[in-house]
Amino acid sequence: MNKHLETQLVKACIDSKKNKTTTLGNREHQVDIAKYCCEIRLKQEMDKIFKKLPFIVLHSSELNESNRYKSVDTNIGSLIATRDTNGEVHVFHNSCRHRGAKIVDGSGCNKLLVCPYHAWSYSLEGELKSVPGQMHCFPELNKADNTLIRVPSIEKHGFIWAIPNVNEGRSLEEVLGEYLGDIAPHLEWMDGPNLKVFKHTQKVWNANWKIFTEGGLETYHFSFAHKDTIARNFQNNIAVIDQLGMHFRVIMPTRAIDKPGLMQQEYLSLREHSHTLFYVMPNAFMLVQENHVEWISLRPIAVDQSEITVTTLIPCNEDLDNEKTHSYWQKNHHITNLTLDEDWKLGVGIQESVTNGHLPFLRYGKNEWALKALNDEIERLLLE
């Protein structure tokens, strides 16, 4: 994203406030509640979307040096991400080639991944290196045929991406680029390689993943749901919302756009005048603030249950051994989770309503057009 586009977007926010409106769609919509509580529907979403589209496994800083590894639970199962001696990244299914035991749990630094069940050992490149008692117990075993099962992966924009669905002959760079499309320059602007993980907060909430996702694509609720936390910092029901391919951009202007004379300025920083949310289909939100980014990841567990992980990404040069600096970022992380918990709790209430079956439908207003557009994208993907 260049400075000209930043300035255009900030000025669009100023215009929206002047016109007392957010970005509007053409009409209202009624929504079938079955899409939030149908087991068959969720299985289709898992098979056609979550198990096929590229997704973020880790932020690059979580493997911040050679010979490191970390396990991650995903919708294609438990994975191991590694950074080998040469600094290259690999992703594997976290399953031993002997009897399928989970090889690692958590993170560490080692040149070998050793299964805790029978001590079969693998290199960080996935090669089977050692089998106790191989001569007597597995005389026919060919180690080269029993490497860890690799998941195609690429490091880009400061993240490690898994790309589970790659047609032969296509490069991972090409597949990821096609998937990200017009949102790629925005992720570049976010400057992910110069960020590091400060802290994760993870919790399971009892609602369908789409309910939580939809809540991120409108600001109509800010003045009410967040009246005791962040509402005073933002414009009431003012946002500039765009669809970027299958992804979305939501610009939430702060009170900074109230400053007079902004429309005459040649350059207006988006970070200084708004919080900008990028939704990367199907399960990643990047909330870009003035000095840092909040990465929010959703993982469907059941039709009415989602695991949500909130990760605070801060500049790499921040000295967390400094008590004042650490306290500052801890406060930011706390406020983010305090605010988002307000959203998640409301989502749980919505799930209860749709599950009870007494509502004939839900409703999207013209200001909630992005929710309809999101569901249209989901329908398109389900038909592919």
C-alpha positions as a printed Julia matrix, in Angstrom:
384×3 Matrix{Float64}:
   0.0     0.0     0.0
   1.5     3.36   -1.02
   1.14    6.76    0.62
  -1.32    7.94   -2.01
  -3.72    5.1    -1.2
  -3.29    5.67    2.56
  -4.23    9.32    2.07
  -7.22    8.43   -0.11
  -8.53    6.01    2.5
  -8.17    8.47    5.38
  -9.97   11.14    3.34
 -12.71    8.61    2.54
 -13.14    8.2     6.29
 -13.42   11.97    6.71
 -16.07   12.08    3.96
 -17.96    9.25    5.62
 -18.06   11.12    8.9
 -19.21   14.3     7.13
 -22.01   12.31    5.47
 -22.78   10.5     8.76
 -22.59    7.07    7.17
 -20.45    4.01    6.8
 -19.89    2.13    3.52
 -23.32    0.9     2.43
 -24.58   -1.92    0.27
 -27.58   -1.84   -2.06
 -30.17   -3.46    0.21
 -30.93   -5.43    3.35
 -30.8    -9.24    3.5
 -32.43  -12.02    5.48
 -30.11  -14.81    6.59
 -30.87  -18.52    6.95
 -29.94  -19.52   10.51
 -29.22  -23.12    9.43
 -25.77  -22.1     8.17
 -24.69  -21.57   11.78
 -25.94  -24.85   13.25
 -25.84  -27.48   10.48
 -23.24  -30.24   10.96
 -23.3   -31.15    7.26
 -22.65  -27.53    6.35
 -19.63  -27.34    8.66
 -18.15  -30.51    7.16
 -18.48  -28.97    3.69
 -16.77  -25.79    4.91
 -13.96  -27.81    6.45
 -13.4   -29.95    3.35
 -13.76  -27.21    0.73
 -12.33  -24.2     2.56
 -10.28  -24.89    5.68
  -8.5   -27.93    4.3
  -7.84  -26.43    0.86
  -7.03  -22.73    1.19
  -3.58  -21.53    2.29
  -3.41  -20.58    5.96
  -0.97  -19.13    8.46
   0.8   -21.65   10.68
   3.07  -19.33   12.68
   4.58  -15.89   12.7
   8.18  -16.14   11.53
   9.49  -14.84   14.86
   8.2   -17.98   16.58
  11.04  -19.81   14.84
  13.51  -17.02   15.4
  16.71  -19.01   14.9
  18.0   -22.2    13.29
  17.24  -25.65   14.73
  13.94  -24.58   16.25
  10.57  -26.28   16.03
   7.0   -25.71   17.21
   3.82  -27.76   17.06
   0.52  -26.14   16.06
  -3.04  -27.48   16.06
  -4.77  -26.69   12.76
  -7.81  -27.77   10.78
  -5.68  -30.28    8.87
  -4.39  -31.74   12.14
  -1.41  -31.17   14.39
   1.58  -29.8    12.47
   5.27  -29.32   13.21
   6.95  -26.21   11.83
  10.76  -26.24   11.83
  13.63  -23.99   10.86
  16.62  -26.08    9.89
  20.35  -25.41   10.26
  20.34  -23.39    7.04
  17.43  -21.24    8.17
  14.92  -22.87    5.82
  11.36  -23.43    7.03
   9.52  -26.78    6.79
   6.04  -27.93    7.86
   5.1   -31.55    8.54
   2.2   -33.52    9.92
   2.96  -34.19   13.58
   2.7   -37.96   13.19
   5.44  -40.54   13.65
   5.82  -42.89   10.67
   5.93  -45.85   13.08
   2.51  -45.92   14.79
   1.32  -42.37   14.38
   2.18  -40.95   17.77
   2.46  -37.17   18.11
   6.17  -36.44   17.92
   6.4   -33.06   19.65
   4.17  -30.93   21.82
   5.11  -27.29   22.2
   8.35  -25.76   21.01
  12.06  -26.22   21.42
  15.55  -26.13   19.97
  17.13  -29.35   18.78
  18.58  -30.84   15.62
  16.4   -33.93   16.01
  12.68  -34.51   16.55
  12.38  -37.59   18.76
   9.09  -39.45   19.1
   8.33  -39.97   22.83
   6.73  -43.38   22.19
   9.58  -45.46   20.71
  12.26  -42.81   20.03
  12.14  -42.83   16.25
  14.12  -39.71   15.38
  13.78  -37.25   12.51
  15.86  -34.35   11.24
  14.35  -30.88   11.01
  14.13  -31.53    7.26
  11.85  -34.51    8.02
  14.31  -37.33    7.3
  14.06  -40.49    9.41
  17.45  -40.7    11.11
  17.25  -43.35   13.8
  15.08  -46.4    14.61
  15.93  -48.24   17.84
  16.46  -51.95   17.16
  16.01  -51.5    13.43
  18.19  -54.5    12.48
  16.07  -56.94   14.5
  12.62  -55.29   14.55
  12.36  -53.57   11.16
  14.85  -55.31    8.86
  12.85  -54.36    5.75
  12.4   -50.69    6.64
  13.66  -48.15    4.11
  14.25  -44.88    6.0
  14.08  -42.82    2.81
  10.48  -44.0     2.28
   9.44  -43.06    5.8
  10.18  -39.36    6.1
   7.73  -37.12    7.92
   4.75  -36.26    5.74
   5.38  -32.79    4.39
   2.81  -30.01    4.06
   3.82  -27.54    1.31
   4.83  -24.29    3.01
   6.32  -20.9     2.28
   7.58  -17.98    4.37
   6.06  -14.69    3.22
   5.05  -11.32    4.73
   6.54  -12.33    8.08
   4.45  -15.5     8.39
   4.85  -19.21    7.69
   2.02  -20.35    5.41
   0.8   -23.88    4.8
  -0.52  -24.51    1.3
  -2.31  -27.86    1.49
  -3.72  -27.84   -2.05
  -1.07  -27.39   -4.76
  -1.44  -28.63   -8.3
   1.66  -30.21   -9.82
   3.82  -27.77  -11.74
   2.77  -24.64   -9.83
   5.15  -22.86   -7.49
   4.12  -22.11   -3.91
   4.89  -18.43   -4.51
   2.44  -18.42   -7.41
  -0.29  -20.22   -5.46
   0.01  -17.95   -2.43
   0.14  -14.84   -4.63
  -3.03  -15.87   -6.47
  -4.79  -16.63   -3.19
  -3.86  -13.32   -1.54
  -4.48  -11.22   -4.65
  -5.13   -7.56   -3.91
  -4.6    -7.97   -0.17
  -0.92   -8.89   -0.64
   0.36   -5.25   -0.84
  -1.52   -4.51    2.38
   0.23   -7.38    4.17
   3.52   -6.05    2.79
   2.65   -2.61    4.21
   2.0    -4.25    7.58
   5.76   -5.03    7.73
   5.4    -8.45    9.32
   9.11   -9.42    9.03
   9.99   -6.57   11.4
   7.52   -7.71   14.05
   7.8   -10.34   16.77
   5.33  -12.2    18.95
   4.79  -10.63   22.36
   2.04  -12.91   23.68
  -0.73  -15.31   22.69
  -4.12  -15.67   24.39
  -6.16  -18.7    23.33
  -9.65  -19.74   24.35
 -12.54  -21.84   23.05
 -15.87  -20.04   22.57
 -19.22  -21.72   21.97
 -20.31  -20.32   18.63
 -19.95  -21.0    14.92
 -16.84  -19.54   13.29
 -18.89  -17.41   10.87
 -20.64  -15.58   13.71
 -17.28  -14.39   15.04
 -16.03  -13.57   11.56
 -19.1   -11.52   10.68
 -18.66   -9.46   13.84
 -15.33   -8.22   12.53
 -16.75   -6.86    9.29
 -18.93   -4.07   10.73
 -18.59   -1.29   13.29
 -22.3    -0.74   13.85
 -21.9    -2.35   17.29
 -18.99   -0.25   18.57
 -20.91    2.4    20.49
 -23.0    -0.22   22.28
 -20.96   -3.4    22.68
 -17.76   -1.51   23.5
 -19.18    1.49   25.35
 -17.04    0.81   28.43
 -13.8    -0.01   26.59
 -12.85    1.5    23.22
 -16.0     3.2    21.85
 -14.89    6.67   22.94
 -11.78    6.38   20.75
 -13.67    5.75   17.5
 -16.25    7.4    15.26
 -19.8     6.18   15.78
 -20.88    3.72   13.02
 -18.3     5.13   10.59
 -16.1     2.76    8.61
 -14.73    2.42    5.09
 -15.14   -1.21    4.06
 -13.91   -2.85    0.87
 -13.78   -6.36   -0.54
 -10.38   -7.38   -1.93
 -10.95  -10.58   -3.89
 -12.12  -13.11   -1.32
 -10.68  -10.97    1.49
 -11.81   -7.75    3.2
 -10.43   -4.44    4.49
 -12.22   -2.54    7.27
 -10.92    0.93    8.11
 -12.14    2.17   11.49
 -11.26    5.87   11.86
 -10.34    7.15   15.29
 -11.05   10.58   16.75
  -7.81   11.68   15.04
  -9.78   12.51   11.88
 -11.58   15.28   13.83
  -8.5    17.47   13.51
  -9.28   20.41   11.17
  -7.5    20.88    7.85
  -6.77   17.22    7.16
  -8.39   17.26    3.72
  -5.78   19.78    2.56
  -2.8    17.65    3.63
  -0.76   15.87    0.97
  -0.14   12.74    3.06
  -2.26   11.22    5.81
  -1.0     8.13    7.62
  -3.56    5.34    7.9
  -1.94    4.08   11.09
  -2.18    7.5    12.73
  -5.84    8.08   11.87
  -7.45    4.64   12.11
  -7.29    1.04   13.11
  -7.33   -1.07    9.95
  -8.57   -4.64    9.94
  -7.61   -7.05    7.18
  -9.61  -10.26    7.02
  -7.73  -13.01    5.19
 -10.19  -15.76    4.29
 -10.97  -18.03    6.01
  -9.59  -17.59    9.5
  -7.11  -14.72    9.97
  -7.67  -11.12   11.02
  -4.84   -8.57   11.1
  -5.73   -5.5    13.17
  -3.13   -2.87   12.29
  -2.71   -0.14   14.9
  -0.29    2.74   15.1
   2.66    0.83   16.54
   1.75   -2.83   16.37
  -0.53   -5.54   14.93
  -3.01   -7.88   16.58
  -3.29  -11.2    14.73
  -6.56  -13.0    15.46
  -6.92  -16.6    14.32
 -10.15  -18.64   14.32
 -10.25  -22.44   14.22
 -13.6   -24.23   13.96
 -13.78  -27.14   16.4
 -17.48  -27.97   16.08
 -20.51  -26.4    14.44
 -21.05  -24.38   17.62
 -17.49  -24.12   18.92
 -14.45  -22.12   17.81
 -10.93  -21.75   19.13
  -9.77  -18.13   18.97
  -6.14  -17.11   19.38
  -5.18  -13.46   19.83
  -1.5   -12.73   19.21
   0.09   -9.34   19.83
   2.85   -8.61   17.3
   5.22   -5.8    18.27
   8.32   -4.19   16.69
  11.38   -6.44   16.76
  13.5    -3.77   18.44
  11.31   -3.56   21.55
  13.34   -4.5    24.65
  11.06   -6.75   26.66
  13.64   -7.06   29.43
  12.83   -3.44   30.21
  10.06   -3.5    32.81
   8.35   -0.36   31.54
   8.35   -1.63   27.93
   7.04   -5.03   28.95
   4.29   -3.43   31.04
   3.26   -1.22   28.11
   2.77   -4.17   25.76
   1.08   -6.24   28.43
  -1.45   -3.44   28.86
  -2.07   -3.35   25.1
  -2.55   -7.1    24.96
  -4.94   -6.96   27.92
  -7.07   -4.16   26.44
  -7.32   -5.98   23.12
  -8.53   -9.16   24.77
 -10.87   -7.27   27.09
 -12.48   -5.64   24.05
 -12.59   -8.75   21.89
 -14.08  -10.77   24.73
 -17.06   -8.42   24.53
 -17.49   -9.49   20.9
 -16.97  -13.19   21.6
 -19.53  -13.23   24.44
 -22.12  -11.62   22.15
 -21.32  -14.25   19.53
 -22.05  -17.01   22.05
 -25.44  -15.41   22.69
 -26.19  -15.33   18.95
 -25.32  -19.01   18.69
 -27.77  -19.81   21.48
 -30.49  -17.96   19.59
 -29.93  -19.72   16.26
 -29.61  -23.12   17.95
 -32.88  -22.65   19.85
 -34.64  -22.33   16.51
 -37.21  -19.73   17.51
 -35.86  -17.06   15.13
 -37.12  -17.3    11.53
 -33.95  -15.61   10.21
 -31.2   -13.12   11.0
 -30.96   -9.78    9.24
 -28.13   -7.83    7.61
 -28.56   -4.07    7.19
 -27.22   -2.07    4.25
 -24.32   -1.11    6.52
 -23.6    -4.84    7.01
 -23.18   -5.6     3.31
 -19.77   -7.18    3.92
 -21.41   -9.95    5.96
 -23.5   -10.89    2.93
 -20.44  -10.63    0.68
 -18.51  -12.92    3.04
 -21.25  -15.55    2.87
 -21.4   -15.21   -0.91
 -17.66  -15.98   -1.01
 -18.19  -19.02    1.21
 -20.95  -20.27   -1.1
 -18.69  -19.79   -4.11
 -15.89  -21.78   -2.49
 -18.27  -24.56   -1.53
 -19.28  -24.94   -5.18
 -15.72  -25.16   -6.53
